[in-house]
Amino acid sequence: MENLTVVTHFILLGIPHTEGLQNILFPVFLLFYMCTLLGNLLIMTAVLTDSRLHTPMYFFLFNLSILDIGFSSVITVPKMLADFLSTAKTISFGGCVAQMFFLHLFACTEIFLLTVMAYDRYVAICNPMHYLTIMNQKVCLLLAGTIWLGGTVHSLALTGMTIKLPYCGPQKVDNFFCDVPPVIRLACTDTYVIEILIVSNSGLISVVCFVVLVVSYGIILVSLRKRLAEGRRKALSTCAAHLTVVTLFLGHCIFIYSRPSTSFSEDKVVSVFFTAVTPLLNPIIYTLRNEDMKQGLCLLHFGAETLQGI
């Protein structure tokens, strides 16, 4: 069969068992989305304006906020909100492809970023005397460019494999957004090889990065036994925040992409948490458990009050 796509649009089945609840779910998820944008924008503004936050750790946290804003805004949450108010939950083929590309771009880049942030904490805690020498500006920019490039290559590979498949019949995507696993199930050909490639690509990246992260934080925790109580408390607080974000984010990726394209009833629930809730939790976790960030946000507040007084 020639690789000719005759399907012009897909129908998103949405979140199951929500019939009649749209008027309740819409304001709830709209609140989540607005809080996500506000929280991450505040973090970005604080990092840019507070000179005390001009360090490698907050440089990477700035990138994480960009990713969270992009991840929650790549048509996924806005499209879900629009579908709550619409009876025709359709998306064009091009829109579906764009959604898959940006979804995997931001998600994979965030996985790489979380791994780099673990390395940053490892250097800061285990080799503090040479931290700023090792994690200098050039190295930070190189690492940031590499993870963004890696995410782009990964997303291009997955999206490219998906759009080359022939789509000539079924149009119902069993999810509330377009992702590679539910979309390739609609292809008019055997997709076993593609499914194996997805597992070996996305699944392997998720599992390997998770193992690296756990090992890194394990080494950090062992090294903290030699620290004074105050320094140990601050380091543990930072590591706990990072581990929480890693578990929430990579848990979804491993659950969805580390198995062949088999649909479970839990997939959509996990995907809702992944796309709508996790980007909101990141700024909460990093601000509530981080004294420097809270002080930076306080400076923003007092600065705004000063400008109003003037």
VEXBALO-406589 format. One record per residue (C-alpha): residue number from 1; residue in one letter; x, y, z. Coordinates in nm, 4 decimals, m for minus. Layout:
nr, rest, xx, yy, zz
NUM, A, X, Y, Z
...
//
This chain:
nr, rest, xx, yy, zz
1, M, 0.0000, 0.0000, 0.0000
2, E, 0.1317, 0.3409, m0.0905
3, N, 0.1920, 0.5845, 0.1963
4, L, m0.0953, 0.8117, 0.0960
5, T, m0.2947, 0.9788, 0.3729
6, V, m0.6608, 1.0129, 0.2813
7, V, m0.7845, 1.1018, 0.6316
8, T, m0.8152, 1.4808, 0.6582
9, H, m0.9155, 1.5036, 1.0238
10, F, m0.9454, 1.2991, 1.3410
11, I, m1.2152, 1.2813, 1.6089
12, L, m1.0905, 1.3066, 1.9683
13, L, m1.2940, 1.0845, 2.1996
14, G, m1.1955, 1.2994, 2.4976
15, I, m1.1953, 1.2075, 2.8658
16, P, m1.4257, 0.9135, 2.9405
17, H, m1.7274, 0.9333, 3.1721
18, T, m1.7416, 1.3147, 3.1634
19, E, m2.0727, 1.3519, 2.9816
20, G, m2.2718, 1.6266, 3.1475
21, L, m1.9711, 1.7443, 3.3499
22, Q, m1.8254, 1.9813, 3.0907
23, N, m1.9563, 2.2933, 3.2668
24, I, m1.7767, 2.1830, 3.5839
25, L, m1.4555, 2.0581, 3.4236
26, F, m1.4070, 2.3646, 3.2043
27, P, m1.3528, 2.6187, 3.4892
28, V, m1.1426, 2.3647, 3.6854
29, F, m0.8985, 2.2989, 3.4023
30, L, m0.9043, 2.6649, 3.2987
31, L, m0.7951, 2.7530, 3.6538
32, F, m0.5173, 2.4912, 3.6358
33, Y, m0.3998, 2.6334, 3.3039
34, M, m0.4021, 2.9973, 3.4171
35, C, m0.2175, 2.9073, 3.7381
36, T, 0.0385, 2.7152, 3.5317
37, L, 0.1039, 3.0178, 3.3120
38, L, 0.1141, 3.2601, 3.6053
39, G, 0.3355, 3.0421, 3.8245
40, N, 0.5931, 2.9712, 3.5563
41, L, 0.5956, 3.3324, 3.4337
42, L, 0.6623, 3.4466, 3.7915
43, I, 0.9555, 3.2057, 3.8189
44, M, 1.0992, 3.3285, 3.4878
45, T, 1.0592, 3.6934, 3.5918
46, A, 1.2200, 3.6316, 3.9316
47, V, 1.5186, 3.4553, 3.7738
48, L, 1.5669, 3.7386, 3.5247
49, T, 1.5348, 4.0251, 3.7753
50, D, 1.7027, 3.8901, 4.0918
51, S, 2.0820, 3.8815, 4.0571
52, R, 2.1060, 3.6232, 4.3372
53, L, 1.9263, 3.3779, 4.1098
54, H, 2.1772, 3.4157, 3.8262
55, T, 2.3248, 3.0725, 3.8945
56, P, 2.3282, 2.7481, 3.6915
57, M, 2.0491, 2.5917, 3.8976
58, Y, 1.8085, 2.8783, 3.8292
59, F, 1.9178, 2.9018, 3.4665
60, F, 1.7950, 2.5445, 3.4226
61, L, 1.4846, 2.6195, 3.6279
62, F, 1.4158, 2.9076, 3.3868
63, N, 1.4328, 2.6576, 3.0995
64, L, 1.2006, 2.4230, 3.2886
65, S, 0.9418, 2.7009, 3.3170
66, I, 0.9647, 2.7664, 2.9429
67, L, 0.9083, 2.3962, 2.8786
68, D, 0.6126, 2.3784, 3.1168
69, I, 0.4442, 2.6770, 2.9526
70, G, 0.5054, 2.5335, 2.6084
71, F, 0.4056, 2.1822, 2.7111
72, S, 0.0723, 2.2875, 2.8582
73, S, 0.0012, 2.5270, 2.5700
74, V, 0.0819, 2.3128, 2.2645
75, I, m0.2835, 2.2917, 2.1763
76, T, m0.3222, 2.0133, 2.4381
77, V, m0.4896, 2.1964, 2.7288
78, P, m0.6390, 2.4798, 2.5157
79, K, m0.7809, 2.2184, 2.2764
80, M, m0.9246, 2.0195, 2.5682
81, L, m1.0880, 2.3370, 2.7042
82, A, m1.2359, 2.4166, 2.3640
83, D, m1.3708, 2.0626, 2.3305
84, F, m1.5493, 2.0939, 2.6664
85, L, m1.7616, 2.3638, 2.5000
86, S, m1.8018, 2.1903, 2.1642
87, T, m1.9903, 1.8883, 2.0394
88, A, m1.7589, 1.8352, 1.7390
89, K, m1.4301, 1.7299, 1.8949
90, T, m1.2340, 1.7191, 1.5720
91, I, m0.8783, 1.8115, 1.4835
92, S, m0.7260, 1.8433, 1.1383
93, F, m0.4561, 1.6008, 1.0276
94, G, m0.2022, 1.8837, 1.0216
95, G, m0.3117, 2.0012, 1.3661
96, C, m0.2762, 1.6483, 1.4978
97, V, 0.0763, 1.6214, 1.3569
98, A, 0.1700, 1.9598, 1.5075
99, Q, 0.0329, 1.8510, 1.8445
100, M, 0.2391, 1.5309, 1.8400
101, F, 0.5552, 1.7133, 1.7350
102, F, 0.5456, 1.9850, 2.0008
103, L, 0.4222, 1.7444, 2.2667
104, H, 0.7254, 1.5195, 2.2212
105, L, 0.9605, 1.8131, 2.1675
106, F, 0.8781, 1.9669, 2.5043
107, A, 0.8378, 1.6360, 2.6881
108, C, 1.1671, 1.4846, 2.5715
109, T, 1.3559, 1.8101, 2.6238
110, E, 1.2191, 1.8231, 2.9795
111, I, 1.3398, 1.4674, 3.0464
112, F, 1.6898, 1.5640, 2.9324
113, L, 1.6686, 1.8860, 3.1347
114, L, 1.5743, 1.7018, 3.4533
115, T, 1.8763, 1.4766, 3.3996
116, V, 2.1040, 1.7795, 3.3553
117, M, 1.9556, 1.9386, 3.6677
118, A, 2.0417, 1.6234, 3.8616
119, Y, 2.4019, 1.6519, 3.7387
120, D, 2.4034, 2.0181, 3.8404
121, R, 2.2918, 1.9272, 4.1942
122, Y, 2.5504, 1.6475, 4.2050
123, V, 2.8324, 1.8903, 4.1228
124, A, 2.6994, 2.1577, 4.3618
125, I, 2.6712, 1.9197, 4.6567
126, C, 2.9571, 1.6756, 4.5985
127, N, 3.2111, 1.9217, 4.4563
128, P, 3.1069, 2.2662, 4.5871
129, M, 3.4539, 2.4245, 4.5720
130, H, 3.4701, 2.3813, 4.1932
131, Y, 3.0987, 2.4151, 4.1192
132, L, 3.1078, 2.7513, 3.9398
133, T, 3.4200, 2.6471, 3.7509
134, I, 3.2640, 2.3246, 3.6238
135, M, 2.9165, 2.4694, 3.5638
136, N, 3.0314, 2.7930, 3.4038
137, Q, 2.8177, 2.9965, 3.1642
138, K, 2.9616, 2.8320, 2.8536
139, V, 2.8914, 2.4828, 2.9860
140, C, 2.5359, 2.5771, 3.0875
141, L, 2.4589, 2.7220, 2.7453
142, L, 2.6109, 2.4156, 2.5761
143, L, 2.4027, 2.1797, 2.7907
144, A, 2.0859, 2.3807, 2.7265
145, G, 2.1462, 2.3821, 2.3506
146, T, 2.2180, 2.0078, 2.3528
147, I, 1.9004, 1.9113, 2.5363
148, W, 1.6852, 2.1277, 2.3079
149, L, 1.8543, 1.9738, 2.0032
150, G, 1.8068, 1.6244, 2.1444
151, G, 1.4369, 1.6885, 2.2048
152, T, 1.3954, 1.8196, 1.8511
153, V, 1.5652, 1.5171, 1.6936
154, H, 1.3580, 1.2793, 1.9049
155, S, 1.0322, 1.4533, 1.8133
156, L, 1.1172, 1.4676, 1.4419
157, A, 1.1929, 1.0947, 1.4423
158, L, 0.8665, 0.9947, 1.6125
159, T, 0.6497, 1.2355, 1.4146
160, G, 0.8188, 1.1345, 1.0896
161, M, 0.7505, 0.7649, 1.1510
162, T, 0.3885, 0.8425, 1.2341
163, I, 0.2984, 1.0565, 0.9330
164, K, 0.4537, 0.8082, 0.6890
165, L, 0.1902, 0.5503, 0.7800
166, P, m0.1243, 0.5260, 0.5616
167, Y, m0.4454, 0.6509, 0.7245
168, C, m0.7497, 0.5589, 0.5201
169, G, m1.0351, 0.4640, 0.7501
170, P, m1.0733, 0.4918, 1.1284
171, Q, m1.0677, 0.8487, 1.2557
172, K, m1.1417, 0.8215, 1.6288
173, V, m0.8377, 0.8933, 1.8480
174, D, m0.8887, 0.7274, 2.1854
175, N, m0.7656, 1.0254, 2.3862
176, F, m0.8303, 1.3983, 2.4368
177, F, m0.5200, 1.4952, 2.2358
178, C, m0.3084, 1.3493, 1.9576
179, D, m0.0227, 1.1299, 2.0729
180, V, 0.1779, 0.8761, 1.8772
181, P, 0.0462, 0.5518, 2.0370
182, P, m0.3293, 0.6161, 1.9866
183, V, m0.2778, 0.7690, 1.6410
184, I, m0.0745, 0.4834, 1.4920
185, R, m0.3500, 0.2410, 1.5965
186, L, m0.5604, 0.4065, 1.3243
187, A, m0.3113, 0.3266, 1.0461
188, C, m0.4235, 0.0936, 0.7687
189, T, m0.1204, m0.1311, 0.8021
190, D, 0.0684, m0.3425, 1.0508
191, T, 0.2359, m0.1087, 1.3021
192, Y, 0.4217, m0.3671, 1.5135
193, V, 0.7641, m0.2466, 1.3994
194, I, 0.6713, 0.1162, 1.4656
195, E, 0.5480, 0.0219, 1.8126
196, I, 0.8784, m0.1500, 1.8889
197, L, 1.0658, 0.1578, 1.7660
198, I, 0.8535, 0.3797, 1.9936
199, V, 0.9332, 0.1595, 2.2935
200, S, 1.3021, 0.1556, 2.2056
201, N, 1.3001, 0.5340, 2.1563
202, S, 1.0663, 0.7036, 2.4041
203, G, 1.0523, 0.4152, 2.6503
204, L, 1.4270, 0.3639, 2.6579
205, I, 1.4947, 0.7368, 2.7008
206, S, 1.2499, 0.7536, 2.9921
207, V, 1.3817, 0.4442, 3.1710
208, V, 1.7512, 0.5243, 3.1217
209, C, 1.7118, 0.8850, 3.2347
210, F, 1.5085, 0.7733, 3.5361
211, V, 1.7787, 0.5244, 3.6387
212, V, 2.0501, 0.7882, 3.5931
213, L, 1.8503, 1.0334, 3.8023
214, V, 1.7880, 0.7861, 4.0844
215, V, 2.1566, 0.6865, 4.0930
216, S, 2.2643, 1.0533, 4.0914
217, Y, 2.0391, 1.1453, 4.3817
218, G, 2.1433, 0.8290, 4.5634
219, I, 2.5067, 0.9411, 4.5446
220, I, 2.4043, 1.2878, 4.6611
221, L, 2.2176, 1.1490, 4.9615
222, V, 2.5164, 0.9370, 5.0605
223, S, 2.7477, 1.2381, 5.0396
224, L, 2.5119, 1.4477, 5.2549
225, R, 2.5862, 1.2358, 5.5610
226, K, 2.9119, 1.4271, 5.6026
227, R, 2.7463, 1.7699, 5.5910
228, L, 2.6475, 1.9978, 5.8765
229, A, 2.2824, 1.9935, 5.9762
230, E, 2.1890, 2.3277, 5.8145
231, G, 2.3626, 2.2570, 5.4841
232, R, 2.2222, 1.9043, 5.4807
233, R, 1.8680, 2.0336, 5.5382
234, K, 1.8893, 2.2819, 5.2493
235, A, 2.0414, 2.0245, 5.0117
236, L, 1.7803, 1.7633, 5.1064
237, S, 1.5018, 2.0158, 5.0467
238, T, 1.6325, 2.0922, 4.6975
239, C, 1.6824, 1.7249, 4.6098
240, A, 1.3367, 1.6333, 4.7419
241, A, 1.1821, 1.8953, 4.5115
242, H, 1.3755, 1.7610, 4.2125
243, L, 1.2871, 1.3987, 4.2903
244, T, 0.9178, 1.4862, 4.3198
245, V, 0.9170, 1.6496, 3.9769
246, V, 1.1144, 1.3605, 3.8254
247, T, 0.8781, 1.0982, 3.9669
248, L, 0.5652, 1.2791, 3.8501
249, F, 0.6966, 1.3468, 3.5014
250, L, 0.8904, 1.0311, 3.4186
251, G, 0.6313, 0.8069, 3.5824
252, H, 0.3858, 0.8968, 3.3064
253, C, 0.6431, 0.8541, 3.0283
254, I, 0.7473, 0.5095, 3.1499
255, F, 0.3834, 0.4014, 3.1943
256, I, 0.2755, 0.5124, 2.8443
257, Y, 0.5813, 0.4562, 2.6257
258, S, 0.7584, 0.1550, 2.7778
259, R, 0.5109, m0.0960, 2.6384
260, P, 0.3674, m0.1729, 2.2934
261, S, 0.0673, 0.0268, 2.1799
262, T, m0.1895, m0.1364, 2.4088
263, S, m0.4627, 0.0832, 2.5511
264, F, m0.5486, 0.0721, 2.9216
265, S, m0.8368, 0.2515, 3.0896
266, E, m0.5861, 0.4298, 3.3150
267, D, m0.4034, 0.5882, 3.0188
268, K, m0.6336, 0.8893, 2.9927
269, V, m0.6346, 0.9556, 3.3669
270, V, m0.2545, 0.9505, 3.3694
271, S, m0.2460, 1.1726, 3.0592
272, V, m0.4784, 1.4300, 3.2208
273, F, m0.2476, 1.4512, 3.5208
274, F, 0.0571, 1.4638, 3.2924
275, T, m0.0622, 1.7438, 3.0651
276, A, m0.2741, 1.9605, 3.2962
277, V, m0.1529, 1.9061, 3.6532
278, T, 0.2231, 1.8357, 3.6385
279, P, 0.3141, 2.1700, 3.4720
280, L, 0.1236, 2.3416, 3.7552
281, L, 0.2980, 2.1425, 4.0292
282, N, 0.6489, 2.2315, 3.9131
283, P, 0.6362, 2.6026, 4.0126
284, I, 0.4574, 2.5127, 4.3371
285, I, 0.7190, 2.2527, 4.4319
286, Y, 1.0158, 2.4723, 4.3454
287, T, 0.8848, 2.7882, 4.5122
288, L, 0.7427, 2.6432, 4.8331
289, R, 1.0580, 2.4418, 4.9050
290, N, 1.3111, 2.7010, 4.7933
291, E, 1.3978, 2.9971, 5.0148
292, D, 1.5959, 3.1832, 4.7465
293, M, 1.3064, 3.1613, 4.5031
294, K, 1.0565, 3.2775, 4.7669
295, Q, 1.2790, 3.5765, 4.8411
296, G, 1.3013, 3.6540, 4.4699
297, L, 0.9225, 3.6444, 4.4398
298, C, 0.8932, 3.8721, 4.7445
299, L, 1.1231, 4.1221, 4.5739
300, L, 0.8917, 4.1159, 4.2718
301, H, 0.5961, 4.1860, 4.4991
302, F, 0.7654, 4.4743, 4.6805
303, G, 0.8938, 4.6123, 4.3514
304, A, 0.5428, 4.6141, 4.2088
305, E, 0.4118, 4.7915, 4.5204
306, T, 0.6868, 5.0516, 4.4935
307, L, 0.5993, 5.1228, 4.1329
308, Q, 0.2332, 5.1611, 4.2274
309, G, 0.3285, 5.4041, 4.5044
310, I, 0.5284, 5.6129, 4.2580
//
